[in-house]
Amino acid sequence: MKINKLTISNFAGIKEEKFNFDGKDAKIYGNNATGKTTTATALQWLLFDKGLDGSTKSFNPVPLNEKNEENYELIPTVFAEFEIDGKITTFKKESHPKYTINQKTNRKEYSRSRTKKQYINDESIKVKDYKARIDELIDEDVFKLITNPQAFNLLDWKKRRSLLFE
């Protein structure tokens, strides 16, 4: 499994970023607050619907405005192209705002919740099927260990020991 391309749009602090890895090793580096961690988080969210810490609750991909409020009308989107067993496969995930109708004003209002849409090769896929396809490709724990230098140290000491002696 090689990553060829990664495109991040309206995701946390990243407005638009495109990477062409072409299946090669790559280093992402830069000054503080330039999007390095957000890039790693975007890939983690795309594949496993979690932040870097492994939690689904601690991370919100929606960008914030100048008042530090959700810019809810934006749609965070992450797209990646992988080469898997010689074939190109694309994955895409979007986070859309949910709206309700205010009974008093009869106007559409943001409900403070979101719905995710996921795609494999541009085909809309149910969450269960999307997760199953990802699980076929790579184990989440292995992915964390090969993409996050801090992942090993965050494991319980028994799990670290077990991995070292496998």
C-alpha positions as CSV (number, residue, x, y, z in Angstrom):
1,M,0.0,0.0,0.0
2,K,1.6,3.2,-1.2
3,I,0.2,6.7,-0.9
4,N,0.4,8.7,-4.2
5,K,-1.6,11.8,-3.4
6,L,-3.2,13.5,-0.5
7,T,-5.5,16.5,-0.8
8,I,-6.9,18.4,2.3
9,S,-9.5,21.1,2.0
10,N,-11.1,23.2,4.8
11,F,-9.8,20.8,7.4
12,A,-9.0,22.3,10.8
13,G,-6.4,24.9,10.1
14,I,-5.7,23.9,6.5
15,K,-7.6,25.7,3.8
16,E,-6.2,23.8,0.8
17,E,-3.1,21.6,0.6
18,K,-2.1,19.1,-2.0
19,F,0.7,16.5,-1.7
20,N,2.1,14.3,-4.5
21,F,4.0,11.5,-2.9
22,D,4.0,9.2,-5.9
23,G,4.4,6.2,-3.6
24,K,7.8,7.4,-2.3
25,D,9.0,8.1,1.2
26,A,8.3,11.7,2.2
27,K,9.1,14.1,5.0
28,I,6.7,16.9,6.0
29,Y,8.4,19.6,8.0
30,G,8.1,23.2,8.7
31,N,7.8,25.9,11.4
32,N,5.3,25.7,14.2
33,A,1.6,26.1,13.3
34,T,2.1,25.4,9.6
35,G,0.0,22.2,9.4
36,K,2.4,19.3,9.9
37,T,0.3,17.7,12.7
38,T,-3.0,18.6,11.0
39,T,-1.8,16.8,7.8
40,A,-1.1,13.6,9.8
41,T,-4.5,14.0,11.6
42,A,-6.3,14.4,8.2
43,L,-4.9,11.1,7.0
44,Q,-5.8,9.4,10.3
45,W,-9.4,10.9,10.1
46,L,-9.8,9.8,6.5
47,L,-8.9,6.2,7.2
48,F,-10.0,5.6,10.8
49,D,-12.3,8.6,11.7
50,K,-10.1,9.5,14.6
51,G,-7.6,12.1,15.7
52,L,-3.9,11.3,16.3
53,D,-4.6,10.4,19.9
54,G,-7.0,7.7,18.7
55,S,-10.1,9.4,20.0
56,T,-13.2,10.2,18.0
57,K,-14.4,12.8,20.4
58,S,-11.3,15.0,20.9
59,F,-11.0,16.1,17.3
60,N,-13.2,18.4,15.2
61,P,-12.1,18.8,11.6
62,V,-14.3,21.9,11.1
63,P,-12.2,25.1,10.7
64,L,-12.7,28.0,13.2
65,N,-13.4,31.6,12.3
66,E,-11.8,34.7,13.8
67,K,-14.1,34.5,16.8
68,N,-12.9,30.9,17.5
69,E,-16.3,29.5,16.4
70,E,-17.0,26.7,14.0
71,N,-17.1,27.9,10.4
72,Y,-19.8,25.3,10.0
73,E,-20.8,26.0,6.4
74,L,-17.4,24.8,5.2
75,I,-17.1,21.1,4.3
76,P,-13.9,19.5,5.6
77,T,-12.7,17.1,2.9
78,V,-9.7,14.7,2.7
79,F,-8.9,12.8,-0.4
80,A,-6.1,10.2,-0.9
81,E,-5.0,8.1,-3.8
82,F,-3.2,4.8,-2.9
83,E,-1.6,2.2,-5.0
84,I,-2.7,-1.2,-3.6
85,D,-1.3,-4.4,-5.2
86,G,-0.6,-2.4,-8.4
87,K,-4.1,-0.9,-8.6
88,I,-5.1,2.7,-7.9
89,T,-7.7,3.1,-5.2
90,T,-9.1,6.5,-4.0
91,F,-10.6,7.3,-0.6
92,K,-12.5,10.5,0.2
93,K,-14.3,11.7,3.3
94,E,-16.4,14.8,3.9
95,S,-18.0,16.3,6.9
96,H,-21.3,18.1,6.1
97,P,-23.3,20.3,8.5
98,K,-26.8,19.1,9.5
99,Y,-29.6,21.6,9.5
100,T,-33.0,21.6,11.2
101,I,-36.0,23.9,10.6
102,N,-36.7,26.2,13.5
103,Q,-40.4,25.8,14.4
104,K,-40.8,29.4,15.5
105,T,-39.2,31.1,12.5
106,N,-39.6,28.4,9.9
107,R,-35.9,29.0,8.9
108,K,-33.1,26.5,8.4
109,E,-30.6,26.5,11.2
110,Y,-27.4,24.7,11.9
111,S,-28.1,21.9,14.4
112,R,-24.5,21.8,15.8
113,S,-24.0,18.3,14.4
114,R,-22.5,16.9,11.3
115,T,-22.8,14.0,9.0
116,K,-19.9,12.3,7.2
117,K,-19.9,11.0,3.7
118,Q,-17.2,8.6,2.5
119,Y,-16.3,7.4,-1.0
120,I,-14.1,4.7,-2.4
121,N,-13.2,5.3,-6.1
122,D,-15.8,8.1,-6.2
123,E,-18.6,5.8,-5.2
124,S,-20.5,6.7,-2.0
125,I,-20.1,4.0,0.6
126,K,-21.8,3.2,3.8
127,V,-19.7,3.7,7.0
128,K,-19.7,0.0,7.8
129,D,-18.5,-1.0,4.3
130,Y,-15.9,1.8,4.3
131,K,-14.4,0.7,7.6
132,A,-14.4,-2.9,6.4
133,R,-12.5,-2.0,3.3
134,I,-9.9,0.0,5.3
135,D,-9.6,-3.0,7.8
136,E,-8.8,-5.3,4.9
137,L,-5.9,-3.0,3.8
138,I,-4.2,-2.2,7.1
139,D,-4.5,-2.6,10.8
140,E,-5.1,0.7,12.6
141,D,-2.4,0.0,15.2
142,V,0.2,-0.9,12.6
143,F,-0.7,2.3,10.6
144,K,-0.2,4.4,13.8
145,L,3.1,2.8,14.5
146,I,4.5,3.4,11.0
147,T,3.1,7.0,10.6
148,N,3.4,8.5,14.1
149,P,6.7,8.5,15.8
150,Q,5.0,9.0,19.2
151,A,2.6,6.1,18.8
152,F,4.9,3.4,20.3
153,N,5.5,5.5,23.5
154,L,1.8,6.0,23.9
155,L,1.1,2.3,24.1
156,D,0.8,0.4,27.4
157,W,4.2,-1.0,28.5
158,K,2.9,-4.6,28.1
159,K,1.9,-3.9,24.5
160,R,5.3,-2.2,23.8
161,R,7.1,-5.2,25.2
162,S,4.9,-7.6,23.2
163,L,5.7,-5.7,20.0
164,L,9.4,-5.7,20.6
165,F,9.5,-9.5,21.1
166,E,7.2,-10.5,18.2
